[in-house]
Amino acid sequence: MDPRQTSPTMSLILLCTAVSLTPVVVLMLGPLLVALAHEFQTSVAIVGQLASATAITWGITALLAGPVSDAYGRRRMLLTGLLLMAVGLLGSTLAWHYWSLLVFRLLTGVGAALVPPNSVAALADLFPSTGRGRAMGWLLSASGVGAAVGVPLVALLLETGGWRLPFTVMGMASLGMGLLFWLWFPRQQQPSQPLAFFSHYREVGAHTMFWYMLIANALQQMGAFGMCGYLAAYLMQTYQMPAGDTALPLALAGVGVILAGFVGGRVADQRHRLTWCAISCWGGGLLAVLAFTVRMSPWATVALALGMIGLSRLSGAVTSMMLLEWAGMSRSTATGLFAVSNQTGIFGGAALGGLMLALGGFPSVGLFCLGVSVIAAVVLHLKVRDSAASPVQMALCESTTATK
């Protein structure tokens, strides 16, 4: 197939598949912690820091790589990211001690950071404004599918062939995706531009509401990961569930991410999308409080968690769309900052949620989730107005241009 003739649908399939890999390469350490601690004769807590290392290089790379992508094209950055992921994962199979594995995980984080932001920016290049929201929903749902399916697969591979096998399989999958992108993904998404690094940040930063949107997103992610990070512990301590028995409830709660992608993609194309985002903030916070304070059956708690996670992540497609509309030609710079906002929310949800747990137990975690969600809703209501380039208005402009 000639890359220049690749349909947007085929490109979307490639992007969704690549994006589904990135949460797996980050979350795959969960099932491997005990085996890795035994292999390298250290503690589970020390091995757990490998995930933090991956997040650090992810955040730094996402912040810096956006202007490079805006200057030289999405395809090059996507290929580079998939190749670095493959090298980091396959190199991990050869790790001979803890520090060598740490280096390869740092490299994996660099590669993984290049895939989702550039996928979102490439999607904006490929799809017209009126259909972009639904395509964005598919992309976000793919990330949820990767997390829900990939982590159990890693556990199965661990049981089948030891800790090196999951790294090998995921590394080969990343390498295969890189080959598919090289063969089929369009070679040029936008004209090549000079690398004026700071001008890209000035372009996106000129919109004050851009920063308020990122703040609201980070607050929502704090609430979502405050719930995700401590749900398993809540189920084990409140309902005396063995650790292994929490796998299915956690997978069901993760379905909220997938549903949020589908629904959020459709909301992103609507006129009152910001209103729906604010409502989702309030709803998610209230469900978190109920889940962590009201004693009910474990499955009812999981149902509330599914709703909370879904509502908290529903705004992801809307946020992505609005940031892209404000970004002009600096789309990857905008999506890189969006990734940093997400990582800030993840870190804050885990750290502050843990502090609230230590101070007041799980009800305090629920109140924390409610608090940050309400603040996010207030920021959206008071500080953000819909873009002048909303999907409805852009469709009218495109129609007028076509008529002329």
C-alpha positions in Angstrom: 0.0 0.0 0.0 1.4 3.4 -1.0 1.6 5.6 2.2 0.4 8.6 0.3 -2.9 6.7 -0.4 -3.4 5.5 3.2 -7.0 6.3 4.3 -7.6 8.3 7.4 -9.4 5.2 8.8 -6.3 3.0 8.3 -4.2 5.7 9.9 -6.6 5.9 12.9 -6.3 2.1 13.3 -2.5 2.4 13.4 -2.6 5.2 15.9 -5.1 3.4 18.2 -2.9 0.3 18.1 0.2 2.2 19.0 -1.5 4.2 21.7 -2.8 1.0 23.2 0.8 -0.2 23.7 2.0 2.7 25.8 0.0 2.1 29.0 1.0 -1.5 28.9 4.7 -0.8 28.8 4.3 1.5 31.8 1.9 -0.6 33.9 3.5 -4.0 33.0 5.8 -3.7 36.1 2.9 -4.3 38.5 2.6 -8.1 37.9 6.5 -8.4 37.6 7.5 -6.6 40.9 7.9 -9.8 43.0 9.7 -11.7 40.3 12.1 -8.8 39.6 12.8 -8.2 43.3 13.7 -11.9 43.7 15.8 -11.9 40.5 17.9 -8.8 41.6 17.8 -9.6 45.3 16.2 -6.4 46.4 12.8 -5.3 47.8 9.5 -4.9 46.0 9.5 -1.2 47.1 12.9 -0.6 45.4 11.8 -2.3 42.2 8.6 -0.2 42.3 10.7 2.9 41.7 11.3 1.7 38.2 7.8 2.9 37.4 8.6 6.3 38.8 11.7 6.5 36.7 9.6 5.7 33.6 7.2 8.5 34.5 10.0 11.0 35.0 11.5 10.6 31.5 8.0 10.4 30.1 7.1 13.9 31.5 10.4 15.5 30.5 10.3 14.1 27.0 6.7 15.0 26.4 7.5 18.6 27.4 10.5 19.0 25.1 9.5 16.9 22.1 6.4 18.8 21.0 8.2 21.7 19.1 10.4 19.1 17.3 7.3 17.3 16.1 5.7 20.5 15.0 8.8 21.4 13.0 9.7 18.1 11.5 6.5 16.0 11.4 4.5 13.5 13.4 5.6 10.4 11.4 9.3 10.8 12.3 8.5 11.3 16.0 6.1 8.3 16.1 8.7 6.1 14.4 11.4 7.3 16.8 9.1 6.7 19.8 8.2 3.1 18.8 11.8 2.3 18.0 13.0 3.6 21.4 10.2 1.7 23.2 11.3 -1.5 21.4 15.0 -1.0 22.3 14.1 -0.2 25.9 11.8 -3.3 26.2 14.1 -5.7 24.4 17.1 -4.4 26.3 15.2 -5.1 29.6 15.3 -8.8 28.7 19.1 -8.6 28.8 19.3 -6.7 32.1 22.0 -8.2 34.3 21.4 -6.1 37.5 18.9 -3.6 38.8 20.7 -0.5 37.5 20.9 -1.8 34.0 17.1 -2.5 34.1 16.7 1.1 35.4 18.5 2.5 32.4 16.4 0.5 30.0 13.2 1.6 31.8 14.3 5.3 31.5 14.8 4.7 27.7 11.3 3.0 27.5 9.8 6.1 29.1 11.4 8.4 26.5 10.0 6.3 23.7 6.5 5.9 25.2 6.3 9.7 25.8 6.6 10.3 22.0 3.6 8.2 21.0 0.4 9.5 22.6 1.0 13.3 22.1 2.1 12.8 18.5 -0.8 10.5 17.8 -3.3 13.1 19.0 -1.6 15.8 16.9 -1.5 13.5 13.9 -5.2 12.7 14.3 -5.9 16.5 14.2 -3.9 16.7 11.0 -5.8 13.8 9.4 -9.5 14.4 10.3 -11.7 17.5 9.6 -13.1 19.4 12.6 -16.6 17.9 12.4 -15.4 14.3 12.7 -12.4 14.8 14.9 -14.1 14.4 18.3 -15.3 10.8 17.5 -11.8 9.9 16.2 -10.3 11.3 19.4 -12.8 9.1 21.4 -11.5 6.0 19.6 -7.9 7.0 20.4 -8.7 7.5 24.1 -10.6 4.2 24.3 -7.7 2.4 22.8 -5.6 3.5 25.7 -8.1 2.0 28.1 -8.3 -1.2 26.2 -4.5 -1.5 26.3 -4.5 -1.1 30.1 -7.4 -3.5 30.6 -6.1 -6.3 28.4 -2.4 -5.8 28.4 -1.7 -6.1 32.1 -3.5 -9.4 32.5 -1.6 -10.6 29.4 1.7 -9.7 31.1 0.7 -11.7 34.2 0.0 -14.7 31.9 3.3 -14.4 30.1 5.1 -14.2 33.4 3.5 -17.4 34.6 4.3 -19.1 31.2 7.9 -18.1 30.7 9.3 -15.9 33.5 9.8 -12.2 33.8 11.9 -11.8 30.6 9.1 -13.1 28.3 6.7 -10.1 28.8 9.5 -7.7 27.9 10.3 -9.7 24.8 6.7 -9.9 23.6 6.0 -6.2 24.2 9.3 -5.2 22.6 8.6 -7.3 19.5 5.1 -5.7 19.4 6.6 -2.2 19.5 9.1 -3.1 16.8 6.3 -4.6 14.7 4.2 -1.4 15.1 7.2 0.6 14.0 7.5 -1.4 10.8 3.7 -0.9 10.1 4.1 2.8 10.6 7.1 2.9 8.3 5.2 1.1 5.6 1.7 2.6 5.8 1.6 5.8 7.8 1.4 9.0 5.7 4.9 10.4 5.2 4.0 14.1 5.6 1.4 15.5 7.9 2.3 19.2 7.5 5.0 21.3 5.7 8.3 21.1 7.4 9.0 24.2 9.5 12.2 25.7 11.0 12.8 24.6 14.6 11.9 27.7 16.5 11.7 26.0 19.9 10.3 28.7 22.1 8.0 30.2 19.5 5.9 27.1 19.7 5.4 27.5 23.4 4.7 31.2 22.9 2.0 30.3 20.4 0.1 27.9 22.7 0.8 30.0 25.8 -0.7 33.1 24.3 -4.1 31.8 25.2 -4.7 32.2 29.0 -7.5 29.7 28.9 -5.1 27.1 27.6 -3.4 27.1 31.0 -6.6 27.0 32.9 -7.7 24.0 30.8 -4.5 22.2 31.7 -5.0 23.0 35.4 -8.6 21.7 35.4 -7.4 18.6 33.6 -4.6 18.0 36.2 -7.2 18.3 39.0 -9.5 15.9 37.4 -6.7 13.4 36.9 -5.8 13.8 40.6 -9.3 12.7 41.5 -9.3 9.8 39.0 -6.0 8.4 40.2 -6.8 9.0 43.9 -9.6 6.5 43.2 -7.6 4.2 41.0 -4.5 4.1 43.3 -6.3 3.1 46.5 -9.3 1.1 45.3 -7.6 -2.2 45.6 -6.4 -1.4 49.1 -9.9 -0.4 50.0 -11.4 -3.6 48.7 -8.9 -5.7 50.6 -9.1 -3.8 53.9 -12.9 -3.2 53.9 -14.2 -6.5 52.5 -11.2 -8.7 53.3 -10.7 -9.6 49.7 -7.4 -11.5 48.9 -5.1 -9.5 46.6 -5.7 -11.9 43.7 -9.5 -11.6 43.9 -9.2 -7.8 43.3 -8.0 -8.4 39.7 -11.5 -8.8 38.2 -13.0 -5.8 40.1 -10.1 -3.6 39.1 -10.5 -4.7 35.4 -14.2 -3.9 35.5 -13.5 -0.5 37.1 -11.0 0.1 34.2 -13.9 -0.3 31.7 -14.8 3.2 32.7 -11.8 4.5 30.8 -13.0 2.7 27.6 -16.6 4.0 28.0 -15.3 7.5 28.7 -13.4 7.5 25.4 -16.5 6.6 23.3 -18.8 9.0 25.1 -16.2 11.8 25.4 -15.5 11.7 21.7 -19.1 12.4 21.0 -19.4 15.1 23.6 -16.3 16.8 22.1 -18.3 17.5 18.9 -21.2 19.2 20.8 -21.9 22.9 21.4 -22.2 22.6 25.2 -19.2 20.4 25.7 -17.7 22.5 28.6 -21.0 22.2 30.5 -20.8 18.5 30.2 -17.2 18.5 31.4 -18.2 20.5 34.5 -21.1 18.2 35.3 -18.7 15.2 34.9 -16.4 16.8 37.5 -19.2 17.1 40.1 -20.6 13.6 39.3 -17.2 11.9 39.6 -16.4 13.6 42.9 -19.7 12.6 44.4 -19.3 9.0 43.3 -15.8 8.9 44.8 -17.2 10.0 48.2 -19.9 7.4 48.1 -17.5 4.6 47.1 -15.1 5.3 50.0 -17.6 6.2 52.7 -20.7 4.1 52.3 -20.4 0.5 53.3 -22.1 -1.7 50.6 -21.3 -4.8 48.6 -17.9 -5.0 46.9 -19.5 -5.0 43.5 -21.6 -1.9 44.2 -18.3 -0.2 45.2 -16.7 -1.3 42.0 -19.8 0.0 40.1 -19.4 3.4 41.7 -15.6 3.4 40.9 -16.4 2.6 37.3 -18.7 5.6 37.1 -16.3 7.9 38.9 -13.3 6.9 36.6 -15.5 7.2 33.5 -16.8 10.6 34.5 -13.3 11.9 35.4 -11.9 10.7 32.1 -14.8 11.8 29.9 -13.3 15.3 29.6 -10.1 14.0 28.1 -11.4 14.2 24.5 -12.9 17.6 25.1 -9.7 18.9 26.6 -7.6 17.5 23.7 -9.9 19.1 21.2 -9.9 22.5 22.7 -6.1 22.5 23.2 -5.7 21.6 19.6 -8.0 24.4 18.5 -6.0 26.9 20.4 -2.6 25.5 19.3 -2.5 26.7 15.7 0.5 25.0 14.0 2.0 23.9 17.4 -0.2 20.9 17.9 2.4 18.5 19.3 3.6 21.2 21.7 0.0 21.5 23.0 -0.5 17.7 23.3 3.0 17.4 25.0 1.8 19.9 27.7 -1.4 17.9 28.0 0.7 14.8 28.7 2.6 16.8 31.4 -0.7 17.8 32.9 -1.8 14.2 33.0 1.4 13.1 34.7 1.1 15.9 37.2 -2.4 14.6 38.0 -1.2 11.1 38.4 1.6 12.1 40.7 -0.7 14.4 42.7 -3.4 11.8 43.0 -1.0 9.2 44.3 0.9 11.4 46.7 -1.9 13.6 48.1 -4.3 10.7 48.2 -1.8 8.7 50.3 -1.4 11.7 52.6 -5.2 11.9 53.1 -5.3 8.2 53.7 -2.7 8.5 56.4 -4.5 11.4 58.0 -8.1 10.3 57.9 -8.6 6.9 56.3 -10.4 6.1 53.1 -13.3 8.6 53.7 -10.6 11.4 53.5 -9.5 10.0 50.2 -13.0 10.2 48.9 -13.3 13.8 50.2 -10.0 14.6 48.5 -11.3 13.3 45.2 -14.5 15.4 45.6 -12.5 18.5 46.5 -10.2 18.4 43.5 -13.1 17.6 41.2 -15.1 20.5 42.4 -12.2 22.9 42.0 -11.8 21.6 38.5 -15.5 22.3 37.8 -15.1 25.9 39.2 -12.0 26.6 37.1 -13.9 25.4 34.0 -16.9 27.5 34.8 -15.1 30.7 35.8 -12.0 30.8 33.6 -12.6 28.8 30.4 -14.8 29.8 27.5 -15.3 27.7 24.4 -12.9 28.2 21.6 -13.8 30.5 18.7 -12.8 27.5 16.6 -15.3 25.1 18.1 -16.4 22.2 15.9 -19.7 23.8 14.9 -18.1 27.1 14.0 -15.2 25.4 12.2 -17.7 23.4 10.1 -19.5 26.6 9.1 -16.2 28.2 8.1 -15.2 25.2 6.1 -18.6 25.1 4.4 -18.3 28.8 3.5 -14.7 28.3 2.2 -15.8 25.4 0.0 -18.7 27.4 -1.4 -16.4 30.2 -2.4 
